[in-house]
Amino acid sequence: MTGTTEIPPPPWRRPQKPARQRRPLSQELIVDTAMRILDAEGLDALSMRRVATELQTGPASLYAHVANKDELLELMIDRITGELDVPAPDPDRWQEQIVEAGMAAHRVWTRHPGIARAALANIPLGPNSLHYTEAILAILRAGGVPDERAGMFVDRLSLYILADAFEDSLHRERRTEEETRQYYEQVRDYFHSLPADRFPVITSMVGALVDGGGDERLRYGLELLVRGLASYATGRPAPADRPD
């Protein structure tokens, strides 16, 4: 008669480890893994083979869920766009809302190193991207911006933010924060060393050319875009200067 009590293994035998349960392969899991690689190592480290290796499978198994790397990047871009927050339209503050939304979007894109490079060549058609575009357009329409101007502005706004975020990622790849500071100090010194008789304007404007951090310059560019757009808004004056 066989007993029901489990027989323990001999003390010299290594106990068998329980099999680790892996999550079933899915599009969501593939994007999750790709995002981890991106955030840890940057865009250049990302490939379908690398994602497959992280998932302990072969690249061919990924293609049942993601057609190719381009589609994977589109899914990642839409995932990141889902992190962007846009307020409900306020007609009296529409210009400020666009500037603040642009600043917030830039912070999100720079948190994911290098992905802005891929987003520059991408037409945002994913669900999160469509909701984001809808929210920005709603603010512009509430501010009295004509539809044709608003449509072109959304494209220019995205291009400006992504290009600036891409440049930021290049700085981070090439130099540490301290090296970047030293680089701009060298640029300042070089401008000062130029012969003033040949470059009278540059040598008199060195501070204006090199001062101001990245956020200050980003905001300035966004305000330039919004002020230009405000001139098309029906019945609404261009924004006044911000108080110092």
TAJO-V211371 format. One record per backbone hydrogen bond with DSSP energy under -0.5 kcal/mol. NH is the residue of the N-H (numbers start at 1). CO is the residue of the C=O. If there is no record, write none. Layout:
((NH CO) (NH CO))
This chain:
((13 10) (22 20) (30 26) (31 27) (32 28) (33 29) (34 30) (35 31) (36 32) (37 33) (38 34) (39 35) (40 36) (41 37) (42 37) (42 38) (43 113) (45 42) (46 43) (51 47) (52 48) (53 49) (54 50) (55 51) (56 53) (57 52) (61 58) (62 58) (62 59) (63 59) (63 60) (64 61) (65 62) (66 62) (72 68) (73 69) (74 70) (75 71) (76 72) (77 73) (78 74) (79 75) (80 76) (81 77) (82 78) (83 80) (84 81) (93 90) (94 91) (97 93) (98 94) (99 95) (100 96) (101 97) (102 98) (103 99) (104 100) (105 101) (106 102) (107 103) (108 104) (109 105) (110 106) (111 107) (111 108) (112 108) (112 109) (113 111) (115 112) (117 114) (118 114) (119 115) (120 116) (121 118) (122 119) (124 122) (125 123) (130 126) (131 127) (132 128) (133 129) (134 130) (135 131) (136 132) (137 133) (138 134) (139 135) (140 136) (141 137) (142 138) (143 139) (144 141) (145 140) (150 146) (151 147) (152 148) (153 149) (154 150) (155 151) (156 152) (157 153) (158 154) (159 155) (160 156) (161 157) (162 158) (163 159) (164 160) (165 161) (166 162) (167 163) (168 164) (169 165) (170 166) (171 167) (172 168) (173 169) (174 170) (175 171) (180 176) (181 177) (182 178) (183 179) (184 180) (185 181) (186 182) (187 183) (188 184) (189 185) (190 186) (191 187) (192 188) (193 189) (194 190) (194 191) (198 195) (199 195) (203 199) (204 200) (205 201) (205 202) (209 205) (210 206) (211 207) (217 213) (218 214) (219 215) (220 216) (221 217) (222 218) (223 219) (224 220) (225 221) (226 222) (227 223) (228 224) (229 225) (230 226) (231 227) (231 228) (232 229) (233 229) (233 230) (234 144) (236 233))
